[in-house]
Amino acid sequence: MDEFEQLLTCYDRREISRRELLGAIALLGVGAQRKASAVGQPEIGPGRTLNHVSLGVTDLQRSAVFYDRLLHLPVRDRGTDYCEYRLENGFLGLYQDATMRRGLDHVAIGVDRYDAKGSLQVLRRDFPGATTVLENVDQVFITDPDGARIQLCDVAYKR
């Protein structure tokens, strides 16, 4: 309201014309409308953690032996077609799944104040050329310009 009062004072002092006053008031209205719409739009919280890295493997046994020898990490969880190694603030996952890319499948970033559906809306709005999908109700994936898949998730995901 201060800007509006300043405009009226300038008009009363004959420092600006009526036309200039009306134009400035219109601009104030546009600015206020932009601020209001920006406040109402969903945003993605800042990325905070490297949650996990997922690797697609052709032979889980062979890959598990390799990573056991290479990194000496404690096993977080193991199944017939996957092995997840515990890291200090995340995990490294090996998955023998025909639908996954071989080698690096994706990197997951933990996001503060994460909202899957809201994040999906924001990404589709802000990155219209990128492939963006929601999987398993709470995981949003986006493909970067070089084809790498990035998963956004809550910072507590799979902890």
Secondary structure as GFF3:
##gff-version 3
##sequence-region A 1 159
A	DSSP	alpha_helix	2	12	.	.	.	ID=ss1
A	DSSP	alpha_helix	18	40	.	.	.	ID=ss2
A	DSSP	beta_strand	47	56	.	.	.	ID=ss3
A	DSSP	alpha_helix	60	71	.	.	.	ID=ss4
A	DSSP	beta_strand	75	78	.	.	.	ID=ss5
A	DSSP	beta_strand	82	87	.	.	.	ID=ss6
A	DSSP	beta_strand	90	95	.	.	.	ID=ss7
A	DSSP	beta_strand	103	111	.	.	.	ID=ss8
A	DSSP	alpha_helix	116	126	.	.	.	ID=ss9
A	DSSP	beta_strand	132	135	.	.	.	ID=ss10
A	DSSP	beta_strand	139	143	.	.	.	ID=ss11
A	DSSP	beta_strand	149	154	.	.	.	ID=ss12
###
